[in-house]
Amino acid sequence: MDPLHLTTSRHDGTLMVSVAGELDIATTEQLRGHLLSLLQEAGRARDTDAELVVEVSRLSFIDAAGLGILVSVQNQAAGQHTRLHIEGVPPNMRRLLRITGLDRHLT
């Protein structure tokens, strides 16, 4: 099992989180907590151009729980008018997003 690693950077109103390792039921709360904290930060900044980017090119695995977290955080971001999208989607995850229809909402 690959542990989940999160690296955050900030640049001109964009918060970027690079996700590496496995995103599954054992690690979803770690990602959820981190992303919600960043959404709060974006909300406090009151920057209308605030954006949260989740970079997943080094994600080795994602399950339904991981997808659920991404959808939940996307909904929260939309509610506070912060753009959220996913970049660097590996082919296996891109296929999963396409099959579930989430590619239209998250990428």
C-alpha positions as CSV (number, residue, x, y, z in Angstrom):
1,M,0.0,0.0,0.0
2,D,1.3,3.4,-1.0
3,P,0.6,6.0,1.7
4,L,-1.1,9.2,0.6
5,H,1.2,12.3,0.3
6,L,-0.2,15.8,-0.1
7,T,1.9,18.8,-1.2
8,T,0.3,22.3,-1.3
9,S,1.5,25.4,-3.1
10,R,0.0,28.8,-3.5
11,H,0.3,31.2,-6.4
12,D,-1.8,34.3,-7.4
13,G,-5.1,33.1,-5.8
14,T,-4.6,29.5,-6.9
15,L,-4.2,26.8,-4.3
16,M,-2.7,23.6,-5.8
17,V,-2.6,20.2,-4.0
18,S,-0.5,17.5,-5.5
19,V,-1.7,14.1,-4.5
20,A,0.5,11.0,-4.6
21,G,-0.1,7.4,-3.4
22,E,-3.4,5.6,-2.9
23,L,-6.7,7.4,-2.4
24,D,-9.0,4.8,-0.8
25,I,-11.3,4.4,2.1
26,A,-8.3,4.5,4.5
27,T,-7.0,7.8,3.2
28,T,-10.0,9.8,2.1
29,E,-10.5,11.6,5.4
30,Q,-6.9,12.9,5.2
31,L,-7.6,14.4,1.7
32,R,-11.0,15.7,2.7
33,G,-9.7,17.5,5.7
34,H,-6.9,19.1,3.7
35,L,-9.1,20.2,0.9
36,L,-11.8,21.6,3.2
37,S,-9.1,23.5,5.0
38,L,-7.9,25.0,1.7
39,L,-11.4,25.9,0.7
40,Q,-11.8,27.8,4.0
41,E,-8.5,29.6,3.2
42,A,-9.8,30.5,-0.2
43,G,-13.1,31.7,1.3
44,R,-11.3,34.0,3.8
45,A,-9.2,35.5,1.0
46,R,-12.4,36.8,-0.6
47,D,-10.6,36.6,-3.9
48,T,-13.1,36.2,-6.7
49,D,-10.5,34.5,-8.8
50,A,-9.8,31.8,-6.1
51,E,-9.2,28.4,-7.5
52,L,-8.4,25.0,-6.0
53,V,-6.5,22.6,-8.3
54,V,-6.0,19.0,-7.4
55,E,-3.1,17.5,-9.3
56,V,-3.3,13.7,-9.4
57,S,-0.6,12.6,-11.9
58,R,1.2,10.7,-9.1
59,L,-2.0,9.0,-7.7
60,S,-1.4,5.3,-8.0
61,F,-4.9,4.2,-7.1
62,I,-8.4,5.6,-6.4
63,D,-11.6,3.8,-5.4
64,A,-15.2,4.8,-5.0
65,A,-14.6,6.5,-1.6
66,G,-11.9,8.6,-3.2
67,L,-14.2,9.7,-6.0
68,G,-16.9,10.5,-3.5
69,I,-14.5,12.8,-1.6
70,L,-13.7,14.7,-4.8
71,V,-17.4,15.1,-5.6
72,S,-18.2,16.2,-2.1
73,V,-15.4,18.8,-2.1
74,Q,-16.4,20.0,-5.6
75,N,-19.9,20.6,-4.3
76,Q,-18.6,22.5,-1.3
77,A,-16.4,24.6,-3.6
78,A,-19.3,25.4,-5.9
79,G,-21.3,26.5,-2.9
80,Q,-18.7,29.1,-1.9
81,H,-18.0,30.1,-5.5
82,T,-14.5,28.7,-5.6
83,R,-13.4,26.9,-8.8
84,L,-12.1,23.4,-8.3
85,H,-10.7,21.1,-10.9
86,I,-8.4,18.1,-11.3
87,E,-5.3,18.2,-13.4
88,G,-2.8,15.5,-14.5
89,V,-5.4,12.7,-14.5
90,P,-3.7,9.4,-15.3
91,P,-5.3,7.2,-18.0
92,N,-6.8,4.6,-15.5
93,M,-8.5,7.4,-13.5
94,R,-9.6,9.3,-16.7
95,R,-11.4,6.1,-17.8
96,L,-13.1,5.8,-14.4
97,L,-14.1,9.5,-14.5
98,R,-15.5,9.0,-18.0
99,I,-17.5,5.9,-17.1
100,T,-19.0,7.6,-14.1
101,G,-19.7,10.8,-16.0
102,L,-17.6,12.8,-13.5
103,D,-15.1,13.9,-16.2
104,R,-17.6,16.6,-17.1
105,H,-17.6,18.0,-13.6
106,L,-14.1,17.5,-12.2
107,T,-11.7,18.0,-15.1
